């Protein structure tokens, strides 16, 4: 089992594509496991000529659980660097979704020398006046943890109905199956709470984002009610030269229906930087 080590924390990771190609590191959101970056989706990025790396954040998936330990977003960013070190990548393209977007922002602020580009997706700056969560979505976010596999799947489907992409993009059977597989692989609600605490403690990154020099793409979905699109727009407003793309019909999720557009948008951005 491939493991990267950051101090006493072990981070599980997987790679796709040719190791000699430039690296794209994918960073998960709150309580999310690396399997949320489906193999088929990773394969689409790899087909563009990249070594794709997905990993479990601390307190999620097959990585170390830190019962009773407080940590910071900077610590989670250091876990990402440990993965790059483990595969021997001096620099990489990094893409983070939701909480992962906050982590890659922290990487661009604190470790720009390790980044080729940054993509912050469905995320926010840490300021209180943008990227708000709707009342209904907040209720789901703060609800008590599921007490069974069936309850977990039902909760996931309820969330998609509130903050997910447009219904015609959602395959309910596939969504239920993926939620069940995620529960079977790891269910750690306490870890999710600790990740949330780390994000909240990081506060506003606005002043630091104004100084970011890493080429930046910001993605957001028009239907996102978990993190309002104003969060993504604000990231793009602050980072010098950032490109903002809002995907019409997408929510706070990434169904197969958006994969080709997502990959093409990202690939065009990276190739444009290289020219």
N, C-alpha and C positions, 0 to 999 in steps of 0.2 A: 504494500500500500504506500503510494508516494506521500511523503510528509515533509513539510518545511517546518523549521523550528525558530521561534522568536522567544528567547529566554526560556521560560517554562511552558510555553504554549506551543502545541503541535497543530499545524494547519494542514488539512487534507486537500490535495489538489489533483487535477487530471489535465492531460494535454491532448490536443488534436492537431493534426496537420504535420508539416515538416519542421523539425527543430531548427533547421538552418534558415527558415523564413523569419521575418520580423515578428515580434510577439505582440499579441493582443491579450491583455489581462482583463477578465470579466469579474466584476465585484458585485456581490449580491446585496439585496435590500434587507429590511428588518425581518429577522427570524427566518430568512429565506436560505435555502440550501443550493449548492452549486448545480444540482439537477434541474433547477428552475430554468437554467440555460440549457435547454434540451439539446441532446446530441445532434439532432438534425439541424438546429439553428447554428450550433458551433461549427458544424460541417460546412454551412453556407459561408461563414466568415473564413474558414480555412481554405475554401475553394478560391477565395480572392487572393490567396498567396500569403497567408499568415499562420503562424503557430498560435493556436488559441488555447488559453489556459483558464480553467474555471476552478474555483476553490470554495471551501466552506469557511465562512467567517468564524472566528472564535465564538463559542456558545451556540453553534448551530451545526447540523449535519454530523460529520465524523470528526470534526475538530474538537479541541479541548473544551470542556465545560468548566466554568470558573465560579463554582458555588461560593457565594459570600465574598467575592473579589470585585472591587470596583476598578474600572479602567476607563480610558478616554478614546475619543475618535482617533487621536494621534497613535494610540497603541494599535488600533485596528488598521490604520494605514501602515504601521510598521509590519504587521502580519503580511500585508500585500507585498511589501518589499522583500520579506523573507521568502515568499514564493518565487519572486523574480531571482533572488540569489540562488535558490535551490535548483532552478533550471538553467542558471548561468546567463541570464539576460541582463546585460548592463543597463539597457533602456527598453521601454515598451510603450505601446499605445495602451491606455487604460480606459475602460468603460465601466461606469458604475450606475446602478439603477436604484432610485429612491434613497435609502440610507447609503447604498453603495455610491450614489452620486455625491453625497456629503464626504464620504471617505476619499474619493478621487479628487475632490476639491482640496481636501487637506493634503493629499499627496502633491498636488500642483503648487500649493502654498509652501510646504515645508521641504519637498524633495524634487524640485523641478528638473534637476539634472538627471533623474531617472526616467523621465517621461518624454516620449516622442509627441504624443497628443493626449488630450483629455476629452472624454465624452461624458457629460453629466446628463443623465436622463431621469425624467419624472422626479426631480429633486428640487431643493430650495437652498437659500443662503443662510438660514438660521435667524434671519430677521423676523419679527413678529407681524409685519404688515404685508407679507406676501406669502404665497404658497399655503394659504389656510386650508384647513380640513373642514368639510361640511359637517353640520351637526349630526346627521345620520351616520356618516362615515366615521366620525369620531366615536360615536357610541359603539360601533362595531370594533374599532381599534382597541377600545378600553374595556370591552366586555370580558367577563371571567373566561379563563381558558376552557377549552373543550374537555369533557370528562370521558370521552370515548372516541374511537375511530369514526363512528357514524356521525357523532356530533361535530367532529372536526371537519369532515367533508361537507356537512350541511352548512356550517359556518362559512367555509370557503365559498360555496355557491351563493350564499346570501351576500357576501362581500362583492362578488363579481357583479351581482345585480345592482349594487349601489354605486360602485366606483370602477367597474370594468368597462371594456370596450362595447361597442354597439352589439346588440343581441345576435345579429346575423354573423358576426365574427366568432361567436362563442359556440364551441362544440361541447354540449353539456356532458355527454358520456366521457369524452376525453378529459374534460376538466375534473370530473369526479374521480376518474382513475388516477390522474396525476396527483390530486390531493391525497388520495388514499395511499399512494406510493410514498409521498412525502412523509405522511404520518408514520408509516411502517419503518422508514429509514431513520427518522429522528423526530421526536416530539419533545421540545424543551422550552416550555413557556417562560420559565425563570430566566433562561438565557436571553429570550426576546426582551424581557423587561430590562435586563442589564444593558443590552444594546441600545434600547431606547434612552436609558439614562445617560449613556455616553454621548449620544447625539444631542440631547438637550443641554448637557453640560458644556458642549463646545461653543454654544452661544452664536452670536453673529459673526460670520466670516466676511462681511461686506468690505471692510477696509483692506483686508488681506487679498481678497479677490481682485480688487482694483490694481494690484501689483503683479498679478499672474502674467507670466510671459509665455506659457505653454499654449500652443495652438488649441483652440477649444471649440467643440461642437456641443450644443445644448439641444436635447430632444424632449418633447413633452406631448402628451395626448390631450386633445381638445375636451374629452369627456372625463378627465381626471377630477374626482371630487375628494380623493384622499390627500393629494397635494395639488392645489389649484394651479392651473397653467401660469398664473402670475409668478409662481416660484421659479419656474424655468426662465421666464422672460427676464426676471430680475438677475439671475445668474448671468445671462447673456449680456444684459445691460452693463454689468459691473466688469466682466472680464474683457480687457481690451481686445478688439478684433474678433470676438466670439461670433459664431454663426448660430442662429436660432432656427429650428425647424419644428413646427407644430403639426402633428399627425392627426388629421381630421378623423374623428370616429374612434380613436384609441383612448382608453381609460388608463387606470393605474395597473396595467397588465400588459402582456406581450404575447397575444395569441398568434398561432401560425399564420393567420391572414396578414399580419404586418411584417413578417420576417423578411420577405424579399425587398420591400420598400425600405425597411430599416437598414439592411445590409447595403443596399445600393446607395442610400443617403450617406452612410458612414464611409463607404469606399470612395465615393466621389469627393467627400471632404478630405480624406487622407491623401488621395492622389493629387488633389488641388494644392495641398500643402507642399507636396514633393516637387511640384512643377516650379 
